[in-house]
Amino acid sequence: MKGNPLFFVDWKVFLFFSSVFHSWFQAKYSEHIVLILSELNFVLSTIE
């Protein structure tokens, strides 16, 4: 988080994929969005 270029790139990639996944899951599994987001939240807290 402190100016780590690799982390910065990974964060941008993550943001890109999360937006893609969000629209895709929104269309296919809209009721599972909350479940997926909470799982992503857990992964993020593990990374931090």
mmCIF file of the N, C-alpha and C atoms, coordinates in Angstrom:
data_MODEL
# 
_entry.id   MODEL 
# 
loop_
_atom_site.group_PDB 
_atom_site.id 
_atom_site.type_symbol 
_atom_site.label_atom_id 
_atom_site.label_alt_id 
_atom_site.label_comp_id 
_atom_site.label_asym_id 
_atom_site.label_entity_id 
_atom_site.label_seq_id 
_atom_site.pdbx_PDB_ins_code 
_atom_site.Cartn_x 
_atom_site.Cartn_y 
_atom_site.Cartn_z 
_atom_site.occupancy 
_atom_site.B_iso_or_equiv 
_atom_site.pdbx_formal_charge 
_atom_site.auth_seq_id 
_atom_site.auth_comp_id 
_atom_site.auth_asym_id 
_atom_site.auth_atom_id 
_atom_site.pdbx_PDB_model_num 
ATOM 1   N N  . MET A 1 1  ? 0.836   -1.199  0.000   1.00 0.00 ? 1  MET A N  1 
ATOM 2   C CA . MET A 1 1  ? 0.000   0.000   0.000   1.00 0.00 ? 1  MET A CA 1 
ATOM 3   C C  . MET A 1 1  ? 0.877   1.257   0.000   1.00 0.00 ? 1  MET A C  1 
ATOM 4   N N  . LYS A 1 2  ? 2.116   1.121   0.483   1.00 0.00 ? 2  LYS A N  1 
ATOM 5   C CA . LYS A 1 2  ? 3.002   2.289   0.581   1.00 0.00 ? 2  LYS A CA 1 
ATOM 6   C C  . LYS A 1 2  ? 3.815   2.446   -0.700  1.00 0.00 ? 2  LYS A C  1 
ATOM 7   N N  . GLY A 1 3  ? 3.138   2.769   -1.797  1.00 0.00 ? 3  GLY A N  1 
ATOM 8   C CA . GLY A 1 3  ? 3.844   2.998   -3.047  1.00 0.00 ? 3  GLY A CA 1 
ATOM 9   C C  . GLY A 1 3  ? 4.381   1.732   -3.683  1.00 0.00 ? 3  GLY A C  1 
ATOM 10  N N  . ASN A 1 4  ? 3.816   0.593   -3.345  1.00 0.00 ? 4  ASN A N  1 
ATOM 11  C CA . ASN A 1 4  ? 4.241   -0.659  -3.957  1.00 0.00 ? 4  ASN A CA 1 
ATOM 12  C C  . ASN A 1 4  ? 3.656   -0.742  -5.363  1.00 0.00 ? 4  ASN A C  1 
ATOM 13  N N  . PRO A 1 5  ? 4.487   -0.667  -6.417  1.00 0.00 ? 5  PRO A N  1 
ATOM 14  C CA . PRO A 1 5  ? 3.968   -0.647  -7.795  1.00 0.00 ? 5  PRO A CA 1 
ATOM 15  C C  . PRO A 1 5  ? 3.212   -1.918  -8.145  1.00 0.00 ? 5  PRO A C  1 
ATOM 16  N N  . LEU A 1 6  ? 3.692   -3.059  -7.633  1.00 0.00 ? 6  LEU A N  1 
ATOM 17  C CA . LEU A 1 6  ? 3.024   -4.323  -7.926  1.00 0.00 ? 6  LEU A CA 1 
ATOM 18  C C  . LEU A 1 6  ? 1.622   -4.325  -7.339  1.00 0.00 ? 6  LEU A C  1 
ATOM 19  N N  . PHE A 1 7  ? 1.502   -3.840  -6.104  1.00 0.00 ? 7  PHE A N  1 
ATOM 20  C CA . PHE A 1 7  ? 0.187   -3.764  -5.475  1.00 0.00 ? 7  PHE A CA 1 
ATOM 21  C C  . PHE A 1 7  ? -0.722  -2.832  -6.256  1.00 0.00 ? 7  PHE A C  1 
ATOM 22  N N  . PHE A 1 8  ? -0.162  -1.731  -6.743  1.00 0.00 ? 8  PHE A N  1 
ATOM 23  C CA . PHE A 1 8  ? -0.961  -0.754  -7.484  1.00 0.00 ? 8  PHE A CA 1 
ATOM 24  C C  . PHE A 1 8  ? -1.510  -1.382  -8.759  1.00 0.00 ? 8  PHE A C  1 
ATOM 25  N N  . VAL A 1 9  ? -0.665  -2.116  -9.478  1.00 0.00 ? 9  VAL A N  1 
ATOM 26  C CA . VAL A 1 9  ? -1.102  -2.783  -10.708 1.00 0.00 ? 9  VAL A CA 1 
ATOM 27  C C  . VAL A 1 9  ? -2.174  -3.817  -10.377 1.00 0.00 ? 9  VAL A C  1 
ATOM 28  N N  . ASP A 1 10 ? -1.921  -4.627  -9.351  1.00 0.00 ? 10 ASP A N  1 
ATOM 29  C CA . ASP A 1 10 ? -2.896  -5.642  -8.954  1.00 0.00 ? 10 ASP A CA 1 
ATOM 30  C C  . ASP A 1 10 ? -4.227  -5.000  -8.586  1.00 0.00 ? 10 ASP A C  1 
ATOM 31  N N  . TRP A 1 11 ? -4.164  -3.835  -7.934  1.00 0.00 ? 11 TRP A N  1 
ATOM 32  C CA . TRP A 1 11 ? -5.393  -3.152  -7.536  1.00 0.00 ? 11 TRP A CA 1 
ATOM 33  C C  . TRP A 1 11 ? -6.174  -2.713  -8.762  1.00 0.00 ? 11 TRP A C  1 
ATOM 34  N N  . LYS A 1 12 ? -5.477  -2.175  -9.783  1.00 0.00 ? 12 LYS A N  1 
ATOM 35  C CA . LYS A 1 12 ? -6.161  -1.734  -10.999 1.00 0.00 ? 12 LYS A CA 1 
ATOM 36  C C  . LYS A 1 12 ? -6.765  -2.930  -11.727 1.00 0.00 ? 12 LYS A C  1 
ATOM 37  N N  . VAL A 1 13 ? -6.025  -4.026  -11.776 1.00 0.00 ? 13 VAL A N  1 
ATOM 38  C CA . VAL A 1 13 ? -6.536  -5.251  -12.403 1.00 0.00 ? 13 VAL A CA 1 
ATOM 39  C C  . VAL A 1 13 ? -7.755  -5.752  -11.650 1.00 0.00 ? 13 VAL A C  1 
ATOM 40  N N  . PHE A 1 14 ? -7.664  -5.725  -10.313 1.00 0.00 ? 14 PHE A N  1 
ATOM 41  C CA . PHE A 1 14 ? -8.791  -6.166  -9.495  1.00 0.00 ? 14 PHE A CA 1 
ATOM 42  C C  . PHE A 1 14 ? -10.022 -5.306  -9.751  1.00 0.00 ? 14 PHE A C  1 
ATOM 43  N N  . LEU A 1 15 ? -9.827  -3.991  -9.825  1.00 0.00 ? 15 LEU A N  1 
ATOM 44  C CA . LEU A 1 15 ? -10.955 -3.097  -10.083 1.00 0.00 ? 15 LEU A CA 1 
ATOM 45  C C  . LEU A 1 15 ? -11.579 -3.396  -11.435 1.00 0.00 ? 15 LEU A C  1 
ATOM 46  N N  . PHE A 1 16 ? -10.743 -3.647  -12.429 1.00 0.00 ? 16 PHE A N  1 
ATOM 47  C CA . PHE A 1 16 ? -11.242 -3.962  -13.766 1.00 0.00 ? 16 PHE A CA 1 
ATOM 48  C C  . PHE A 1 16 ? -12.076 -5.235  -13.737 1.00 0.00 ? 16 PHE A C  1 
ATOM 49  N N  . PHE A 1 17 ? -11.504 -6.301  -13.153 1.00 0.00 ? 17 PHE A N  1 
ATOM 50  C CA . PHE A 1 17 ? -12.212 -7.571  -13.137 1.00 0.00 ? 17 PHE A CA 1 
ATOM 51  C C  . PHE A 1 17 ? -13.466 -7.513  -12.274 1.00 0.00 ? 17 PHE A C  1 
ATOM 52  N N  . SER A 1 18 ? -13.405 -6.760  -11.180 1.00 0.00 ? 18 SER A N  1 
ATOM 53  C CA . SER A 1 18 ? -14.590 -6.682  -10.321 1.00 0.00 ? 18 SER A CA 1 
ATOM 54  C C  . SER A 1 18 ? -15.733 -5.987  -11.045 1.00 0.00 ? 18 SER A C  1 
ATOM 55  N N  . SER A 1 19 ? -15.415 -4.973  -11.859 1.00 0.00 ? 19 SER A N  1 
ATOM 56  C CA . SER A 1 19 ? -16.485 -4.299  -12.606 1.00 0.00 ? 19 SER A CA 1 
ATOM 57  C C  . SER A 1 19 ? -17.050 -5.214  -13.687 1.00 0.00 ? 19 SER A C  1 
ATOM 58  N N  . VAL A 1 20 ? -16.162 -5.979  -14.341 1.00 0.00 ? 20 VAL A N  1 
ATOM 59  C CA . VAL A 1 20 ? -16.620 -6.934  -15.359 1.00 0.00 ? 20 VAL A CA 1 
ATOM 60  C C  . VAL A 1 20 ? -17.477 -8.015  -14.711 1.00 0.00 ? 20 VAL A C  1 
ATOM 61  N N  . PHE A 1 21 ? -16.961 -8.596  -13.628 1.00 0.00 ? 21 PHE A N  1 
ATOM 62  C CA . PHE A 1 21 ? -17.707 -9.641  -12.929 1.00 0.00 ? 21 PHE A CA 1 
ATOM 63  C C  . PHE A 1 21 ? -19.031 -9.115  -12.407 1.00 0.00 ? 21 PHE A C  1 
ATOM 64  N N  . HIS A 1 22 ? -19.019 -7.870  -11.949 1.00 0.00 ? 22 HIS A N  1 
ATOM 65  C CA . HIS A 1 22 ? -20.233 -7.307  -11.376 1.00 0.00 ? 22 HIS A CA 1 
ATOM 66  C C  . HIS A 1 22 ? -21.345 -7.279  -12.413 1.00 0.00 ? 22 HIS A C  1 
ATOM 67  N N  . SER A 1 23 ? -21.044 -6.759  -13.604 1.00 0.00 ? 23 SER A N  1 
ATOM 68  C CA . SER A 1 23 ? -22.093 -6.680  -14.629 1.00 0.00 ? 23 SER A CA 1 
ATOM 69  C C  . SER A 1 23 ? -22.491 -8.074  -15.107 1.00 0.00 ? 23 SER A C  1 
ATOM 70  N N  . TRP A 1 24 ? -21.515 -8.989  -15.190 1.00 0.00 ? 24 TRP A N  1 
ATOM 71  C CA . TRP A 1 24 ? -21.827 -10.347 -15.651 1.00 0.00 ? 24 TRP A CA 1 
ATOM 72  C C  . TRP A 1 24 ? -22.680 -11.087 -14.620 1.00 0.00 ? 24 TRP A C  1 
ATOM 73  N N  . PHE A 1 25 ? -22.271 -11.018 -13.360 1.00 0.00 ? 25 PHE A N  1 
ATOM 74  C CA . PHE A 1 25 ? -23.045 -11.678 -12.309 1.00 0.00 ? 25 PHE A CA 1 
ATOM 75  C C  . PHE A 1 25 ? -24.394 -11.006 -12.106 1.00 0.00 ? 25 PHE A C  1 
ATOM 76  N N  . GLN A 1 26 ? -24.428 -9.688  -12.318 1.00 0.00 ? 26 GLN A N  1 
ATOM 77  C CA . GLN A 1 26 ? -25.696 -8.964  -12.196 1.00 0.00 ? 26 GLN A CA 1 
ATOM 78  C C  . GLN A 1 26 ? -26.719 -9.563  -13.151 1.00 0.00 ? 26 GLN A C  1 
ATOM 79  N N  . ALA A 1 27 ? -26.261 -9.884  -14.355 1.00 0.00 ? 27 ALA A N  1 
ATOM 80  C CA . ALA A 1 27 ? -27.161 -10.434 -15.360 1.00 0.00 ? 27 ALA A CA 1 
ATOM 81  C C  . ALA A 1 27 ? -27.535 -11.878 -15.031 1.00 0.00 ? 27 ALA A C  1 
ATOM 82  N N  . LYS A 1 28 ? -26.565 -12.679 -14.574 1.00 0.00 ? 28 LYS A N  1 
ATOM 83  C CA . LYS A 1 28 ? -26.805 -14.107 -14.424 1.00 0.00 ? 28 LYS A CA 1 
ATOM 84  C C  . LYS A 1 28 ? -27.254 -14.508 -13.026 1.00 0.00 ? 28 LYS A C  1 
ATOM 85  N N  . TYR A 1 29 ? -26.607 -13.923 -12.011 1.00 0.00 ? 29 TYR A N  1 
ATOM 86  C CA . TYR A 1 29 ? -26.882 -14.364 -10.639 1.00 0.00 ? 29 TYR A CA 1 
ATOM 87  C C  . TYR A 1 29 ? -27.124 -13.176 -9.725  1.00 0.00 ? 29 TYR A C  1 
ATOM 88  N N  . SER A 1 30 ? -28.090 -12.338 -10.078 1.00 0.00 ? 30 SER A N  1 
ATOM 89  C CA . SER A 1 30 ? -28.265 -11.090 -9.330  1.00 0.00 ? 30 SER A CA 1 
ATOM 90  C C  . SER A 1 30 ? -28.504 -11.326 -7.841  1.00 0.00 ? 30 SER A C  1 
ATOM 91  N N  . GLU A 1 31 ? -29.163 -12.438 -7.478  1.00 0.00 ? 31 GLU A N  1 
ATOM 92  C CA . GLU A 1 31 ? -29.436 -12.656 -6.051  1.00 0.00 ? 31 GLU A CA 1 
ATOM 93  C C  . GLU A 1 31 ? -28.192 -13.108 -5.293  1.00 0.00 ? 31 GLU A C  1 
ATOM 94  N N  . HIS A 1 32 ? -27.147 -13.508 -6.026  1.00 0.00 ? 32 HIS A N  1 
ATOM 95  C CA . HIS A 1 32 ? -25.923 -13.966 -5.366  1.00 0.00 ? 32 HIS A CA 1 
ATOM 96  C C  . HIS A 1 32 ? -24.895 -12.852 -5.209  1.00 0.00 ? 32 HIS A C  1 
ATOM 97  N N  . ILE A 1 33 ? -25.238 -11.646 -5.699  1.00 0.00 ? 33 ILE A N  1 
ATOM 98  C CA . ILE A 1 33 ? -24.295 -10.520 -5.656  1.00 0.00 ? 33 ILE A CA 1 
ATOM 99  C C  . ILE A 1 33 ? -23.790 -10.273 -4.234  1.00 0.00 ? 33 ILE A C  1 
ATOM 100 N N  . VAL A 1 34 ? -24.702 -10.246 -3.278  1.00 0.00 ? 34 VAL A N  1 
ATOM 101 C CA . VAL A 1 34 ? -24.310 -9.945  -1.898  1.00 0.00 ? 34 VAL A CA 1 
ATOM 102 C C  . VAL A 1 34 ? -23.336 -10.994 -1.373  1.00 0.00 ? 34 VAL A C  1 
ATOM 103 N N  . LEU A 1 35 ? -23.605 -12.249 -1.699  1.00 0.00 ? 35 LEU A N  1 
ATOM 104 C CA . LEU A 1 35 ? -22.737 -13.341 -1.267  1.00 0.00 ? 35 LEU A CA 1 
ATOM 105 C C  . LEU A 1 35 ? -21.340 -13.178 -1.855  1.00 0.00 ? 35 LEU A C  1 
ATOM 106 N N  . ILE A 1 36 ? -21.293 -12.869 -3.144  1.00 0.00 ? 36 ILE A N  1 
ATOM 107 C CA . ILE A 1 36 ? -20.008 -12.714 -3.828  1.00 0.00 ? 36 ILE A CA 1 
ATOM 108 C C  . ILE A 1 36 ? -19.239 -11.521 -3.266  1.00 0.00 ? 36 ILE A C  1 
ATOM 109 N N  . LEU A 1 37 ? -19.954 -10.419 -3.045  1.00 0.00 ? 37 LEU A N  1 
ATOM 110 C CA . LEU A 1 37 ? -19.289 -9.224  -2.524  1.00 0.00 ? 37 LEU A CA 1 
ATOM 111 C C  . LEU A 1 37 ? -18.731 -9.471  -1.129  1.00 0.00 ? 37 LEU A C  1 
ATOM 112 N N  . SER A 1 38 ? -19.462 -10.193 -0.301  1.00 0.00 ? 38 SER A N  1 
ATOM 113 C CA . SER A 1 38 ? -18.960 -10.472 1.041   1.00 0.00 ? 38 SER A CA 1 
ATOM 114 C C  . SER A 1 38 ? -17.735 -11.385 0.970   1.00 0.00 ? 38 SER A C  1 
ATOM 115 N N  . GLU A 1 39 ? -17.713 -12.289 -0.021  1.00 0.00 ? 39 GLU A N  1 
ATOM 116 C CA . GLU A 1 39 ? -16.554 -13.158 -0.190  1.00 0.00 ? 39 GLU A CA 1 
ATOM 117 C C  . GLU A 1 39 ? -15.349 -12.342 -0.661  1.00 0.00 ? 39 GLU A C  1 
ATOM 118 N N  . LEU A 1 40 ? -15.589 -11.414 -1.588  1.00 0.00 ? 40 LEU A N  1 
ATOM 119 C CA . LEU A 1 40 ? -14.520 -10.519 -2.039  1.00 0.00 ? 40 LEU A CA 1 
ATOM 120 C C  . LEU A 1 40 ? -13.997 -9.687  -0.878  1.00 0.00 ? 40 LEU A C  1 
ATOM 121 N N  . ASN A 1 41 ? -14.910 -9.242  -0.024  1.00 0.00 ? 41 ASN A N  1 
ATOM 122 C CA . ASN A 1 41 ? -14.526 -8.458  1.147   1.00 0.00 ? 41 ASN A CA 1 
ATOM 123 C C  . ASN A 1 41 ? -13.595 -9.260  2.050   1.00 0.00 ? 41 ASN A C  1 
ATOM 124 N N  . PHE A 1 42 ? -13.916 -10.537 2.241   1.00 0.00 ? 42 PHE A N  1 
ATOM 125 C CA . PHE A 1 42 ? -13.082 -11.415 3.053   1.00 0.00 ? 42 PHE A CA 1 
ATOM 126 C C  . PHE A 1 42 ? -11.693 -11.564 2.433   1.00 0.00 ? 42 PHE A C  1 
ATOM 127 N N  . VAL A 1 43 ? -11.654 -11.745 1.113   1.00 0.00 ? 43 VAL A N  1 
ATOM 128 C CA . VAL A 1 43 ? -10.372 -11.880 0.420   1.00 0.00 ? 43 VAL A CA 1 
ATOM 129 C C  . VAL A 1 43 ? -9.539  -10.614 0.580   1.00 0.00 ? 43 VAL A C  1 
ATOM 130 N N  . LEU A 1 44 ? -10.203 -9.458  0.447   1.00 0.00 ? 44 LEU A N  1 
ATOM 131 C CA . LEU A 1 44 ? -9.492  -8.182  0.585   1.00 0.00 ? 44 LEU A CA 1 
ATOM 132 C C  . LEU A 1 44 ? -8.928  -8.017  1.987   1.00 0.00 ? 44 LEU A C  1 
ATOM 133 N N  . SER A 1 45 ? -9.712  -8.373  3.001   1.00 0.00 ? 45 SER A N  1 
ATOM 134 C CA . SER A 1 45 ? -9.235  -8.225  4.375   1.00 0.00 ? 45 SER A CA 1 
ATOM 135 C C  . SER A 1 45 ? -8.070  -9.181  4.636   1.00 0.00 ? 45 SER A C  1 
ATOM 136 N N  . THR A 1 46 ? -8.068  -10.335 3.955   1.00 0.00 ? 46 THR A N  1 
ATOM 137 C CA . THR A 1 46 ? -6.954  -11.269 4.087   1.00 0.00 ? 46 THR A CA 1 
ATOM 138 C C  . THR A 1 46 ? -5.701  -10.697 3.448   1.00 0.00 ? 46 THR A C  1 
ATOM 139 N N  . ILE A 1 47 ? -5.865  -10.046 2.289   1.00 0.00 ? 47 ILE A N  1 
ATOM 140 C CA . ILE A 1 47 ? -4.727  -9.447  1.583   1.00 0.00 ? 47 ILE A CA 1 
ATOM 141 C C  . ILE A 1 47 ? -4.115  -8.321  2.411   1.00 0.00 ? 47 ILE A C  1 
ATOM 142 N N  . GLU A 1 48 ? -4.961  -7.499  2.989   1.00 0.00 ? 48 GLU A N  1 
ATOM 143 C CA . GLU A 1 48 ? -4.465  -6.397  3.811   1.00 0.00 ? 48 GLU A CA 1 
ATOM 144 C C  . GLU A 1 48 ? -3.785  -6.956  5.052   1.00 0.00 ? 48 GLU A C  1 
# 
